[in-house]
Amino acid sequence: MPDTTDNSSNEPARLTSKQRAHLRSLAHGNKPVVHVGKDGLSDAVMTSIEEAFNTRELLKIRILDNANEQPRDMAHAIADRMEGVQVVHTMGWTVTFYRPDPDEPQIELP
């Protein structure tokens, strides 16, 4: 697997369009695991997202209509608050995230 870390920081390198397409295809049949509502990115929601990443590398989150922010803005806020998380895709009110397992990554990026 190619090195996905940027040598200048601890942040992962940006996903290429080919890698994003691969991850989108893997996540296609997945259903959203976490739902974000009017309370936005509360501590409880962030804990739920963190726990969801403990068992998977790809994660779909559904932003409900009554959320105070737009899905794209909320997706980037989540990625900024969580180490190693990258936004793969935003479609409508559903966002797909990727974070490789630090010990045993299951998904091999092209």
C-alpha positions in Angstrom: 0.0 0.0 0.0 1.4 3.4 -0.9 2.3 5.8 1.9 -0.7 8.1 2.5 1.0 10.4 5.0 2.4 13.7 4.2 6.0 14.0 5.5 5.5 17.6 6.6 2.8 16.8 9.2 0.9 14.0 10.8 -2.1 14.6 8.6 -2.8 12.0 5.9 -2.2 13.1 2.3 -5.2 14.2 0.3 -7.1 11.4 -1.5 -6.6 11.4 -5.2 -9.7 11.3 -7.4 -9.0 7.7 -8.3 -8.9 6.8 -4.5 -12.1 8.7 -3.8 -13.8 6.9 -6.7 -12.7 3.6 -5.3 -13.9 4.5 -1.8 -17.2 5.7 -3.1 -17.7 2.4 -4.9 -17.0 0.5 -1.7 -19.4 2.6 0.3 -22.2 2.5 -2.3 -24.3 -0.1 -0.5 -23.6 1.1 3.0 -26.3 2.8 5.0 -25.7 5.9 7.2 -24.6 4.8 10.7 -24.8 8.2 12.5 -27.5 10.8 12.1 -26.8 14.5 12.9 -29.8 16.6 13.8 -30.7 20.0 15.1 -28.1 19.7 17.9 -25.4 19.7 15.3 -21.9 18.4 16.2 -22.5 17.8 19.9 -20.1 15.8 22.0 -22.5 12.9 21.8 -22.5 13.0 18.0 -18.7 13.2 17.9 -18.5 10.3 20.3 -20.8 8.2 18.1 -18.7 9.0 15.1 -15.5 8.0 16.9 -17.1 4.8 18.1 -18.3 4.0 14.6 -14.7 4.4 13.3 -13.5 1.8 15.8 -15.2 -0.9 13.8 -14.9 0.4 10.2 -12.8 2.5 7.9 -15.6 3.9 5.7 -18.5 5.6 7.4 -21.6 7.3 6.1 -23.3 10.0 8.1 -26.7 11.4 7.4 -27.3 15.1 8.1 -30.9 15.6 8.9 -33.0 18.4 7.4 -33.3 20.2 10.7 -29.5 20.6 11.1 -28.3 24.2 11.4 -25.4 23.8 8.9 -25.1 22.7 5.3 -23.8 19.1 4.8 -20.6 20.1 3.1 -19.7 22.6 5.9 -20.5 20.0 8.6 -18.5 17.3 6.8 -15.4 19.5 6.8 -16.0 20.4 10.4 -16.1 16.7 11.4 -12.9 16.0 9.4 -11.2 18.9 11.0 -12.1 17.8 14.5 -11.1 14.1 14.1 -7.5 13.0 13.5 -6.9 11.2 10.1 -10.5 11.5 8.9 -11.1 12.6 5.3 -14.3 13.5 3.4 -14.7 11.1 0.5 -18.0 12.3 -0.9 -21.0 14.5 -0.1 -24.2 13.8 -1.9 -27.3 15.6 -0.8 -27.5 15.2 3.0 -25.3 12.1 3.1 -21.5 12.3 3.7 -19.0 9.5 3.3 -15.8 9.6 5.4 -12.6 7.5 5.4 -10.1 6.9 8.1 -7.7 4.0 7.7 -7.2 1.7 10.7 -3.9 2.8 12.2 -2.8 -0.8 13.0 -4.4 -3.1 10.4 -5.9 -1.2 7.5 -8.5 -3.3 5.6 -9.0 -1.1 2.6 -6.1 -1.0 0.1 -6.2 2.3 -1.9 -5.2 2.2 -5.6 
